[in-house]
């Protein structure tokens, strides 16, 4: 429990950020699932990968995931797409 006004405010802000981050994480996971499913099904054209990359970049820009994590996700998606194309 917060003891000061500033601590109460910080708690309110943290709760809002938590909700925002949870929604962003959920959106990212959904996009990743769709992209991975498309890659596995062999429908990995440029637009599907572009959409997946875009969601990853948005999540990184908003601070939902770190930059290196975003790079790793994109790298793995690209590699899976390349494997599926063969």
DSSP file (Angstrom, degrees, kcal/mol; ACC not computed):
  #  RESIDUE AA STRUCTURE BP1 BP2  ACC     N-H-->O    O-->H-N    N-H-->O    O-->H-N    TCO  KAPPA ALPHA  PHI   PSI    X-CA   Y-CA   Z-CA
    1    1 A X              0   0    0      0, 0.0     2,-0.2     0, 0.0     7,-0.1   0.000 360.0 360.0 360.0 134.3    0.0    0.0    0.0
    2    2 A X        -     0   0    0      1,-0.1     3,-0.0     5,-0.1     6,-0.0  -0.464 360.0-168.0 -72.8 139.5    1.3    3.4   -1.0
    3    3 A X        +     0   0    0     -2,-0.2     2,-0.3     0, 0.0    -1,-0.1   0.669  66.3  45.5-101.0 -21.7    2.1    5.8    1.9
    4    4 A X  S  > S-     0   0    0      1,-0.1     4,-2.2     0, 0.0     5,-0.2  -0.791  83.3-113.3-122.4 165.2    2.6    9.1    0.1
    5    5 A X  H  > S+     0   0    0     -2,-0.3     4,-2.4     1,-0.2     5,-0.2   0.896 118.1  50.8 -62.8 -39.5    0.7   10.9   -2.6
    6    6 A X  H  > S+     0   0    0      1,-0.2     4,-2.4     2,-0.2    -1,-0.2   0.878 109.6  50.1 -67.8 -35.9    3.6   10.5   -5.1
    7    7 A X  H  > S+     0   0    0      2,-0.2     4,-2.0     1,-0.2    -1,-0.2   0.875 109.8  51.5 -68.6 -36.4    3.7    6.8   -4.4
    8    8 A X  H  X S+     0   0    0     -4,-2.2     4,-2.2     2,-0.2    -2,-0.2   0.911 110.8  48.1 -64.2 -42.1   -0.1    6.6   -4.9
    9    9 A X  H  X S+     0   0    0     -4,-2.4     4,-2.6     1,-0.2    -2,-0.2   0.921 110.4  51.0 -63.7 -43.9    0.3    8.3   -8.2
   10   10 A X  H  X S+     0   0    0     -4,-2.4     4,-2.4     1,-0.2    -1,-0.2   0.874 108.8  52.2 -61.7 -36.9    3.2    6.0   -9.3
   11   11 A X  H  X S+     0   0    0     -4,-2.0     4,-2.1     2,-0.2    -1,-0.2   0.909 109.5  49.1 -65.8 -42.3    1.0    3.0   -8.4
   12   12 A X  H  X S+     0   0    0     -4,-2.2     4,-2.0     1,-0.2    -2,-0.2   0.924 112.7  47.8 -61.7 -44.1   -1.8    4.4  -10.6
   13   13 A X  H  X S+     0   0    0     -4,-2.6     4,-2.6     1,-0.2    -2,-0.2   0.895 110.0  52.3 -64.3 -40.0    0.6    5.0  -13.5
   14   14 A X  H  X S+     0   0    0     -4,-2.4     4,-2.4     1,-0.2    -1,-0.2   0.886 108.1  51.3 -64.5 -38.7    2.1    1.5  -13.1
   15   15 A X  H  X S+     0   0    0     -4,-2.1     4,-2.1     2,-0.2    -1,-0.2   0.910 111.0  47.9 -65.3 -41.4   -1.4   -0.1  -13.2
   16   16 A X  H  X S+     0   0    0     -4,-2.0     4,-2.5     2,-0.2    -2,-0.2   0.924 112.9  48.1 -63.2 -44.2   -2.2    1.8  -16.4
   17   17 A X  H  X S+     0   0    0     -4,-2.6     4,-3.2     1,-0.2     5,-0.2   0.885 108.8  54.9 -63.9 -38.3    1.1    0.8  -18.0
   18   18 A X  H  X S+     0   0    0     -4,-2.4     4,-2.4     2,-0.2    -1,-0.2   0.920 110.0  45.6 -60.4 -45.1    0.6   -2.8  -16.9
   19   19 A X  H  X S+     0   0    0     -4,-2.1     4,-2.1     2,-0.2    -2,-0.2   0.928 114.8  48.0 -63.9 -45.3   -2.8   -2.9  -18.7
   20   20 A X  H  X S+     0   0    0     -4,-2.5     4,-2.2     1,-0.2    -2,-0.2   0.922 113.8  46.5 -61.5 -45.7   -1.3   -1.2  -21.8
   21   21 A X  H  X S+     0   0    0     -4,-3.2     4,-2.6     1,-0.2    -1,-0.2   0.877 110.0  53.4 -66.7 -37.7    1.7   -3.6  -21.9
   22   22 A X  H  X S+     0   0    0     -4,-2.4     4,-2.2    -5,-0.2    -1,-0.2   0.913 110.4  47.3 -63.7 -41.9   -0.5   -6.6  -21.4
   23   23 A X  H  X S+     0   0    0     -4,-2.1     4,-2.4     2,-0.2    -2,-0.2   0.909 113.2  48.9 -65.0 -41.8   -2.7   -5.6  -24.4
   24   24 A X  H  X S+     0   0    0     -4,-2.2     4,-2.2     2,-0.2    -2,-0.2   0.888 111.1  49.5 -65.0 -39.2    0.4   -4.9  -26.5
   25   25 A X  H  X S+     0   0    0     -4,-2.6     4,-2.6     2,-0.2    -1,-0.2   0.898 111.2  49.6 -66.2 -41.1    2.0   -8.3  -25.6
   26   26 A X  H  X S+     0   0    0     -4,-2.2     4,-2.4     2,-0.2    -2,-0.2   0.917 110.7  49.7 -63.4 -44.2   -1.3  -10.1  -26.4
   27   27 A X  H  X S+     0   0    0     -4,-2.4     4,-2.1     1,-0.2    -2,-0.2   0.901 111.9  49.0 -61.5 -41.6   -1.5   -8.3  -29.8
   28   28 A X  H  X S+     0   0    0     -4,-2.2     4,-2.7     2,-0.2    -2,-0.2   0.932 110.3  49.9 -63.7 -46.8    2.1   -9.2  -30.5
   29   29 A X  H  X S+     0   0    0     -4,-2.6     4,-2.5     1,-0.2    -2,-0.2   0.905 110.5  50.3 -60.4 -42.1    1.6  -12.9  -29.6
   30   30 A X  H  X S+     0   0    0     -4,-2.4     4,-2.3     1,-0.2    -1,-0.2   0.922 111.6  47.9 -62.3 -44.2   -1.5  -13.1  -31.8
   31   31 A X  H  X S+     0   0    0     -4,-2.1     4,-2.4     1,-0.2    -2,-0.2   0.902 111.7  50.3 -63.9 -40.9    0.4  -11.6  -34.8
   32   32 A X  H  X S+     0   0    0     -4,-2.7     4,-3.0     2,-0.2     5,-0.2   0.907 109.3  51.2 -64.2 -41.4    3.3  -14.0  -34.2
   33   33 A X  H  X S+     0   0    0     -4,-2.5     4,-2.5     2,-0.2    -2,-0.2   0.935 111.8  47.1 -60.3 -46.4    1.0  -17.0  -34.1
   34   34 A X  H  X S+     0   0    0     -4,-2.3     4,-2.2     2,-0.2    -2,-0.2   0.917 114.7  46.2 -61.7 -44.2   -0.7  -15.9  -37.4
   35   35 A X  H  X S+     0   0    0     -4,-2.4     4,-2.3     2,-0.2    -2,-0.2   0.921 113.6  47.7 -67.1 -44.1    2.7  -15.3  -39.1
   36   36 A X  H  X S+     0   0    0     -4,-3.0     4,-2.6     1,-0.2    -1,-0.2   0.898 111.6  51.2 -64.1 -39.2    4.2  -18.6  -37.8
   37   37 A X  H  X S+     0   0    0     -4,-2.5     4,-2.0    -5,-0.2    -1,-0.2   0.907 110.6  48.9 -63.9 -41.1    1.1  -20.5  -38.9
   38   38 A X  H  X>S+     0   0    0     -4,-2.2     5,-2.5     2,-0.2     4,-0.6   0.899 111.5  49.5 -64.8 -40.3    1.3  -18.9  -42.4
   39   39 A X  H ><5S+     0   0    0     -4,-2.3     3,-0.8     1,-0.2     5,-0.3   0.924 112.4  47.0 -65.0 -44.0    5.0  -19.8  -42.6
   40   40 A X  H 3<5S+     0   0    0     -4,-2.6    -1,-0.2     1,-0.2    -2,-0.2   0.840 110.4  53.0 -67.0 -32.6    4.4  -23.4  -41.6
   41   41 A X  H 3<5S-     0   0    0     -4,-2.0    -1,-0.2    -5,-0.2    -2,-0.2   0.590 118.2-113.1 -78.6  -9.3    1.5  -23.7  -44.0
   42   42 A X  T <<5S+     0   0    0     -3,-0.8    -3,-0.2    -4,-0.6    -2,-0.1   0.586  87.2 115.7  89.7  10.6    3.7  -22.5  -46.8
   43   43 A X      < +     0   0    0     -5,-2.5     2,-2.0    -6,-0.2    -4,-0.2  -0.084  30.6 136.6-100.0  33.9    1.9  -19.2  -47.4
   44   44 A X        +     0   0    0     -5,-0.3     2,-0.1    -6,-0.3    -1,-0.1  -0.464  23.9 155.6 -86.5  70.4    4.8  -17.1  -46.3
   45   45 A X     >  -     0   0    0     -2,-2.0     4,-1.8     1,-0.1     3,-0.3  -0.304  60.1 -91.8 -84.4 179.2    4.8  -14.4  -48.9
   46   46 A X  H  > S+     0   0    0      1,-0.2     4,-2.6     2,-0.2     5,-0.2   0.841 122.3  56.0 -63.6 -35.0    6.2  -11.0  -48.4
   47   47 A X  H  > S+     0   0    0      2,-0.2     4,-2.1     1,-0.2    -1,-0.2   0.879 106.5  49.9 -68.6 -36.2    3.0   -9.4  -47.1
   48   48 A X  H  > S+     0   0    0     -3,-0.3     4,-2.1     2,-0.2    -1,-0.2   0.941 114.8  43.4 -65.9 -47.0    2.6  -11.9  -44.3
   49   49 A X  H  X S+     0   0    0     -4,-1.8     4,-3.1     1,-0.2     5,-0.2   0.896 111.8  54.9 -64.8 -39.6    6.2  -11.5  -43.1
   50   50 A X  H  X S+     0   0    0     -4,-2.6     4,-2.3    -5,-0.2    -1,-0.2   0.902 108.0  48.7 -60.8 -42.1    5.9   -7.7  -43.5
   51   51 A X  H  X S+     0   0    0     -4,-2.1     4,-2.1     2,-0.2    -1,-0.2   0.917 113.0  47.7 -64.3 -43.7    2.8   -7.7  -41.2
   52   52 A X  H  X S+     0   0    0     -4,-2.1     4,-2.1     1,-0.2    -2,-0.2   0.927 112.8  48.0 -62.6 -45.6    4.6   -9.8  -38.7
   53   53 A X  H  X S+     0   0    0     -4,-3.1     4,-2.7     1,-0.2    -1,-0.2   0.889 109.3  54.9 -61.7 -39.3    7.7   -7.7  -38.7
   54   54 A X  H  X S+     0   0    0     -4,-2.3     4,-2.4    -5,-0.2    -1,-0.2   0.921 108.3  47.1 -61.8 -45.5    5.6   -4.6  -38.4
   55   55 A X  H  X S+     0   0    0     -4,-2.1     4,-2.2     2,-0.2    -1,-0.2   0.889 112.1  50.9 -63.8 -39.2    3.9   -5.8  -35.3
   56   56 A X  H  X S+     0   0    0     -4,-2.1     4,-2.1     2,-0.2    -2,-0.2   0.931 111.2  48.0 -63.2 -45.1    7.2   -6.8  -33.8
   57   57 A X  H  X S+     0   0    0     -4,-2.7     4,-2.6     1,-0.2    -2,-0.2   0.891 110.5  51.6 -63.7 -40.0    8.6   -3.3  -34.5
   58   58 A X  H  X S+     0   0    0     -4,-2.4     4,-2.2     1,-0.2     6,-0.2   0.917 109.3  50.1 -62.7 -43.2    5.6   -1.6  -33.0
   59   59 A X  H  <>S+     0   0    0     -4,-2.2     5,-2.4     1,-0.2     6,-1.0   0.899 112.7  47.0 -62.9 -40.1    5.9   -3.6  -29.8
   60   60 A X  H ><5S+     0   0    0     -4,-2.1     3,-0.9     1,-0.2    -2,-0.2   0.910 111.0  51.3 -68.0 -41.5    9.6   -2.8  -29.6
   61   61 A X  H 3<5S+     0   0    0     -4,-2.6    -2,-0.2     1,-0.3    -1,-0.2   0.864 110.6  48.9 -64.1 -35.6    9.0    0.9  -30.2
   62   62 A X  T 3<5S-     0   0    0     -4,-2.2    -1,-0.3    -5,-0.2    -2,-0.2   0.523 116.8-113.9 -82.8  -5.7    6.3    1.0  -27.5
   63   63 A X  T < 5S+     0   0    0     -3,-0.9    -3,-0.2    -4,-0.5    -2,-0.1   0.638  81.4 124.1  85.2  13.5    8.6   -0.7  -25.0
   64   64 A X  S   <S+     0   0    0     -5,-2.4     2,-0.3    -6,-0.2    -4,-0.2   0.889  83.9  14.7 -72.9 -38.8    6.6   -3.9  -24.8
   65   65 A X  S    S-     0   0    0     -6,-1.0    -2,-0.3    -9,-0.2    -1,-0.2  -0.908  91.4-102.2-128.9 161.1    9.6   -5.9  -25.8
   66   66 A X     >  -     0   0    0     -2,-0.3     4,-2.2     1,-0.1     5,-0.2  -0.394  31.9-111.5 -81.0 161.3   13.3   -5.0  -25.9
   67   67 A X  H  > S+     0   0    0      1,-0.2     4,-2.5     2,-0.2     5,-0.2   0.889 117.0  50.6 -61.0 -42.4   15.1   -4.3  -29.2
   68   68 A X  H  > S+     0   0    0      1,-0.2     4,-2.3     2,-0.2    -1,-0.2   0.873 109.1  52.2 -65.9 -35.5   17.2   -7.4  -29.1
   69   69 A X  H  > S+     0   0    0      2,-0.2     4,-2.5     1,-0.2    -1,-0.2   0.918 109.5  49.5 -64.3 -43.1   14.1   -9.5  -28.5
   70   70 A X  H  X S+     0   0    0     -4,-2.2     4,-2.5     1,-0.2    -2,-0.2   0.922 110.9  49.8 -61.3 -44.7   12.4   -7.9  -31.5
   71   71 A X  H  X S+     0   0    0     -4,-2.5     4,-2.5     1,-0.2    -1,-0.2   0.898 110.6  50.2 -61.6 -40.2   15.5   -8.6  -33.7
   72   72 A X  H  X S+     0   0    0     -4,-2.3     4,-2.4     2,-0.2    -2,-0.2   0.920 110.2  49.5 -65.1 -44.0   15.6  -12.2  -32.5
   73   73 A X  H  X S+     0   0    0     -4,-2.5     4,-2.3     1,-0.2    -2,-0.2   0.930 113.3  46.5 -59.3 -46.0   11.9  -12.7  -33.3
   74   74 A X  H  X S+     0   0    0     -4,-2.5     4,-2.6     1,-0.2    -2,-0.2   0.904 111.5  51.5 -65.6 -40.7   12.3  -11.2  -36.8
   75   75 A X  H  X S+     0   0    0     -4,-2.5     4,-2.4     1,-0.2    -1,-0.2   0.916 111.4  46.7 -62.1 -43.7   15.5  -13.2  -37.5
   76   76 A X  H  X S+     0   0    0     -4,-2.4     4,-2.4     2,-0.2    -1,-0.2   0.880 112.2  50.3 -68.4 -37.5   13.8  -16.5  -36.5
   77   77 A X  H  X S+     0   0    0     -4,-2.3     4,-2.5    -5,-0.2    -2,-0.2   0.934 111.7  48.0 -63.9 -45.2   10.7  -15.7  -38.6
   78   78 A X  H  X S+     0   0    0     -4,-2.6     4,-2.3     1,-0.2    -2,-0.2   0.908 112.3  49.0 -62.6 -41.8   12.9  -14.9  -41.6
   79   79 A X  H  X S+     0   0    0     -4,-2.4     4,-2.4     2,-0.2    -1,-0.2   0.908 111.5  49.2 -64.9 -42.0   14.9  -18.1  -41.2
   80   80 A X  H  X S+     0   0    0     -4,-2.4     4,-2.4     1,-0.2    -1,-0.2   0.896 111.0  50.4 -65.0 -38.7   11.7  -20.2  -40.9
   81   81 A X  H  X S+     0   0    0     -4,-2.5     4,-1.7     2,-0.2    -1,-0.2   0.906 110.1  49.7 -63.6 -42.0   10.3  -18.5  -44.0
   82   82 A X  H  X S+     0   0    0     -4,-2.3     4,-0.9     1,-0.2    -2,-0.2   0.902 111.6  48.6 -64.7 -41.5   13.5  -19.2  -45.9
   83   83 A X  H >< S+     0   0    0     -4,-2.4     3,-0.7     1,-0.2    -2,-0.2   0.909 110.9  50.5 -63.8 -41.8   13.4  -22.9  -44.8
   84   84 A X  H 3< S+     0   0    0     -4,-2.4    -1,-0.2     1,-0.2    -2,-0.2   0.804 103.7  59.7 -67.8 -29.2    9.7  -23.2  -45.8
   85   85 A X  H 3<        0   0    0     -4,-1.7    -1,-0.2     1,-0.2    -2,-0.2   0.763 360.0 360.0 -70.9 -24.5   10.5  -21.8  -49.2
   86   86 A X    <<        0   0    0     -4,-0.9    -1,-0.2    -3,-0.7    -2,-0.2   0.474 360.0 360.0 -76.9 360.0   12.9  -24.5  -50.0
